[in-house]
Amino acid sequence: MIKIGKRQLLKVNNYTPIGLYLDAETGNEEDNILLPKNELELLEKKPEIGEELDVFIYRDSEDRLISTLRVTYATIGTLAKLEVTDINSKIGAFLDWGLKKELLLPKGQEVGKLEIGKKYLVGLYEDKKGRISATMKVYKFLLPCKDYKKNDLVTGTVYNIDNNIGVFVAVDDRYFGMMPKNEYFKEYKIGQEITARVIRVREDGKLDLAPRKLAFEQLDDDGKIILEKMRILKSAFHFNDKSSPEEIYDYFGISKKAFKRAIGGLLKQGLIEKNGENFVLKK
């Protein structure tokens, strides 16, 4: 049985001036698959009738089934980061997937605004017309994960953002991951590669993530930021427990909780002191 979008072993059936035909094993020679003549240049020697070749099956520009010896960057049912080579505002985007014929990412399968020359995480599927297409809606391609545990650092790709829920991340570009809305304080973009910390491994194998290090590891970084700002602002440093979370994040890039934790650490280290409601560098 011919499997479109997959690699498979097919036997050489016969030669023609335009290439050779591979046996589709249907009993009908009209179903046999062409391996174009220019593909034979990739082989060290001319294959014999009955010899098996490892080929990838797809459809050409005229929607005919055809085979290639070339290796694609992904096959149907798998994920890959593919580069956008062109964009058609009505049809969709075209991706480089290792073949001369580019792969279509239909308009309805795009997530966010795409840019030519950038790579995006996509999954490959067979559409209703039997053609191989790409989609950025990769949730159904992702797998549960048991490889990581709480506090492990992981890398992944942002594939969706829901302002009411959080940022969805494909961990290792293959596992379910999500940063809940209350765990991050900056903007993310579709396709962005991030490093995060596992804060929970759910029973179903999905990972809850946070973008920051453990509190005791982050303290030094946050403390350094606050000290530097205090040296710059001097007596004009007015941030304290009454400052709003928005003010703190806009200026320091950290949450109010992280700010208070860092301030507490600096006080314990004797680097700063409290003067009324404000904090100042200790002389």
C-alpha positions as CSV (number, residue, x, y, z in Angstrom):
1,M,0.0,0.0,0.0
2,I,1.3,3.4,-1.0
3,K,1.8,5.7,2.0
4,I,1.9,9.4,0.9
5,G,4.2,11.6,3.0
6,K,6.1,8.6,4.3
7,R,9.3,6.8,3.4
8,Q,8.9,3.2,2.2
9,L,10.6,0.5,0.3
10,L,9.3,-0.1,-3.2
11,K,10.6,-2.5,-5.8
12,V,11.7,-1.4,-9.3
13,N,9.1,-2.5,-11.8
14,N,10.3,-1.2,-15.2
15,Y,12.4,1.5,-16.9
16,T,11.1,4.2,-19.3
17,P,12.7,7.2,-21.0
18,I,11.5,9.5,-18.2
19,G,12.7,7.4,-15.3
20,L,11.7,4.1,-13.6
21,Y,8.5,3.0,-12.2
22,L,8.1,1.5,-8.7
23,D,5.7,-1.3,-8.0
24,A,2.7,0.0,-6.0
25,E,1.7,-3.6,-5.4
26,T,-1.9,-3.1,-6.4
27,G,-1.8,-5.5,-9.3
28,N,-2.5,-2.6,-11.7
29,E,0.6,-1.1,-13.4
30,E,-1.2,2.2,-13.9
31,D,-0.9,2.7,-10.1
32,N,2.9,2.3,-10.2
33,I,4.9,5.3,-9.0
34,L,7.4,7.2,-11.1
35,L,11.0,7.9,-9.9
36,P,12.1,10.7,-12.3
37,K,15.2,10.2,-14.4
38,N,17.1,13.0,-12.6
39,E,16.7,11.1,-9.3
40,L,18.8,8.2,-10.6
41,E,21.8,10.5,-10.4
42,L,21.7,10.2,-6.6
43,L,22.4,6.5,-6.9
44,E,25.9,4.9,-7.2
45,K,24.7,2.3,-9.6
46,K,21.6,1.6,-11.8
47,P,19.1,-0.5,-9.7
48,E,18.0,-3.8,-11.1
49,I,14.4,-4.8,-11.8
50,G,13.0,-6.2,-8.5
51,E,15.5,-4.2,-6.4
52,E,14.0,-2.3,-3.5
53,L,14.5,1.5,-3.2
54,D,13.9,3.6,-0.1
55,V,11.8,6.5,-1.4
56,F,9.5,9.3,-0.2
57,I,6.1,9.6,-1.8
58,Y,4.4,12.9,-2.5
59,R,2.4,14.7,-5.2
60,D,3.9,16.8,-7.9
61,S,2.7,20.1,-9.3
62,E,0.0,18.3,-11.3
63,D,-1.1,16.3,-8.2
64,R,0.3,13.1,-9.5
65,L,1.9,10.6,-7.1
66,I,5.7,10.7,-7.5
67,S,8.7,9.4,-5.5
68,T,12.0,10.9,-4.5
69,L,15.2,9.5,-3.0
70,R,15.8,12.9,-1.3
71,V,15.3,13.2,2.4
72,T,12.7,15.7,3.6
73,Y,13.0,17.6,6.9
74,A,9.7,16.0,8.1
75,T,7.2,13.4,7.2
76,I,3.4,13.2,7.7
77,G,2.6,13.1,11.4
78,T,5.9,14.6,12.6
79,L,7.0,18.1,13.6
80,A,9.8,20.3,12.2
81,K,11.0,23.9,12.1
82,L,10.7,24.9,8.5
83,E,11.8,28.2,6.9
84,V,9.2,30.4,5.1
85,T,10.4,31.1,1.5
86,D,7.3,33.0,0.2
87,I,4.0,34.2,1.4
88,N,0.7,34.5,-0.6
89,S,-1.8,36.6,1.2
90,K,-4.7,34.5,-0.2
91,I,-3.3,31.0,-0.3
92,G,-0.8,30.8,2.6
93,A,2.9,30.5,3.1
94,F,5.4,28.2,1.3
95,L,8.1,26.3,3.3
96,D,11.4,24.8,2.5
97,W,11.1,21.1,3.5
98,G,14.0,19.7,1.5
99,L,12.4,19.2,-1.9
100,K,12.3,21.4,-5.0
101,K,8.5,21.7,-4.7
102,E,7.9,23.8,-1.6
103,L,5.4,22.8,1.1
104,L,2.2,24.8,1.5
105,L,1.2,26.1,4.8
106,P,-2.5,27.0,4.1
107,K,-3.8,30.4,5.2
108,G,-6.2,28.7,7.6
109,Q,-3.4,26.8,9.3
110,E,-1.3,29.8,10.1
111,V,-1.0,31.1,13.7
112,G,0.2,34.7,14.0
113,K,2.0,36.8,11.5
114,L,4.7,35.1,9.5
115,E,7.9,36.5,8.1
116,I,9.9,35.3,5.1
117,G,13.3,33.8,6.1
118,K,12.1,32.8,9.6
119,K,11.5,29.3,10.8
120,Y,8.3,28.1,12.4
121,L,7.3,24.9,14.1
122,V,4.8,23.0,11.9
123,G,3.3,19.6,11.7
124,L,2.7,17.7,8.4
125,Y,-0.6,16.2,7.5
126,E,-2.6,14.8,4.5
127,D,-5.4,17.1,3.5
128,K,-8.8,16.1,2.1
129,K,-7.4,16.0,-1.4
130,G,-4.6,13.7,-0.5
131,R,-1.9,16.4,-0.6
132,I,0.8,17.0,2.0
133,S,0.3,20.2,3.9
134,A,1.7,22.0,6.9
135,T,-0.1,23.4,10.0
136,M,1.0,25.6,12.8
137,K,-1.8,24.2,15.0
138,V,0.5,21.6,16.4
139,Y,-1.3,20.6,19.6
140,K,-2.5,17.2,18.2
141,F,1.1,16.4,17.2
142,L,2.5,16.8,20.7
143,L,3.1,14.0,23.1
144,P,2.9,13.5,26.9
145,C,6.2,13.6,28.7
146,K,7.6,11.6,31.6
147,D,11.3,12.5,30.9
148,Y,11.3,15.6,33.1
149,K,10.6,16.3,36.7
150,K,9.8,19.4,38.8
151,N,12.5,22.2,38.6
152,D,14.2,20.7,35.5
153,L,15.1,23.4,32.9
154,V,13.7,22.7,29.5
155,T,13.8,24.4,26.1
156,G,10.9,24.7,23.6
157,T,9.0,26.7,21.0
158,V,6.0,29.0,21.6
159,Y,3.3,27.7,19.3
160,N,0.2,29.5,20.7
161,I,-0.8,32.3,23.0
162,D,-4.1,32.6,24.8
163,N,-4.2,35.8,26.9
164,N,-6.8,34.2,29.2
165,I,-4.9,31.0,29.8
166,G,-1.2,31.4,29.1
167,V,1.6,30.6,26.6
168,F,1.7,27.2,25.0
169,V,5.1,25.7,24.4
170,A,6.2,22.6,22.5
171,V,9.0,21.4,24.9
172,D,11.8,19.9,22.9
173,D,9.5,20.5,19.9
174,R,7.6,17.4,20.8
175,Y,6.0,17.5,24.3
176,F,3.0,19.4,25.8
177,G,4.0,22.5,27.8
178,M,2.2,25.6,29.1
179,M,3.1,28.7,31.1
180,P,0.1,29.7,33.1
181,K,-0.8,33.4,32.8
182,N,0.2,34.1,36.4
183,E,3.7,32.7,35.9
184,Y,5.1,35.2,33.3
185,F,5.3,39.0,33.1
186,K,6.6,39.7,29.5
187,E,5.3,39.3,26.0
188,Y,6.1,36.2,23.9
189,K,5.9,35.6,20.2
190,I,4.8,32.7,18.1
191,G,7.8,30.7,17.0
192,Q,10.0,32.1,19.8
193,E,12.4,29.7,21.4
194,I,12.5,29.8,25.2
195,T,14.1,28.2,28.2
196,A,11.8,27.5,31.1
197,R,11.5,25.7,34.4
198,V,9.2,22.8,35.0
199,I,6.9,23.7,38.0
200,R,4.6,20.7,37.6
201,V,4.3,17.4,35.7
202,R,0.6,16.6,35.4
203,E,-0.8,13.1,35.5
204,D,-1.5,13.2,31.8
205,G,2.2,14.0,31.0
206,K,1.6,17.7,30.3
207,L,4.2,20.1,31.7
208,D,3.4,23.4,33.6
209,L,6.2,25.8,33.1
210,A,7.6,29.1,34.5
211,P,10.1,31.3,32.7
212,R,12.2,32.0,35.8
213,K,14.8,30.2,37.8
214,L,14.1,29.0,41.4
215,A,13.7,31.8,43.8
216,F,17.1,31.4,45.5
217,E,18.8,31.2,42.1
218,Q,17.1,34.3,40.8
219,L,17.7,36.4,43.8
220,D,21.2,37.4,42.9
221,D,20.2,38.4,39.4
222,D,17.2,40.5,40.6
223,G,19.3,42.0,43.4
224,K,22.0,43.1,40.9
225,I,19.3,44.8,38.8
226,I,17.9,46.7,41.8
227,L,21.3,47.7,43.1
228,E,22.3,49.1,39.7
229,K,19.1,51.1,39.5
230,M,19.6,52.5,43.0
231,R,23.1,53.6,42.1
232,I,21.7,55.4,39.0
233,L,18.7,57.0,40.7
234,K,20.2,57.6,44.1
235,S,17.8,59.7,46.2
236,A,15.2,59.5,43.4
237,F,14.8,55.8,43.9
238,H,11.2,55.7,45.1
239,F,10.2,52.0,44.7
240,N,8.9,50.3,47.8
241,D,6.2,47.9,49.1
242,K,3.5,50.4,48.0
243,S,4.7,50.5,44.4
244,S,2.3,48.9,41.9
245,P,3.2,45.6,40.2
246,E,3.0,47.5,36.8
247,E,5.5,50.2,37.9
248,I,7.9,47.5,39.1
249,Y,7.7,45.4,36.1
250,D,8.0,48.4,33.7
251,Y,11.2,49.5,35.3
252,F,12.9,46.3,36.5
253,G,11.3,43.7,34.3
254,I,10.4,41.5,37.3
255,S,7.2,40.8,39.4
256,K,6.4,42.6,42.6
257,K,6.9,39.4,44.5
258,A,10.4,39.0,43.0
259,F,11.1,42.6,43.8
260,K,10.2,42.2,47.5
261,R,12.1,39.0,47.7
262,A,15.2,40.6,46.3
263,I,14.9,43.7,48.5
264,G,14.7,41.4,51.5
265,G,17.9,39.6,50.4
266,L,19.7,42.9,49.9
267,L,18.6,44.0,53.4
268,K,19.9,40.8,55.0
269,Q,23.2,41.2,53.1
270,G,23.5,44.7,54.6
271,L,23.8,46.2,51.1
272,I,20.8,48.5,51.5
273,E,18.8,49.9,54.4
274,K,15.3,51.4,54.9
275,N,14.9,55.1,55.3
276,G,11.3,55.9,56.1
277,E,9.2,54.1,53.5
278,N,12.1,54.1,51.0
279,F,15.2,52.0,50.5
280,V,18.7,53.5,50.1
281,L,22.2,52.2,49.5
282,K,23.9,51.5,52.8
283,K,26.9,53.8,53.3
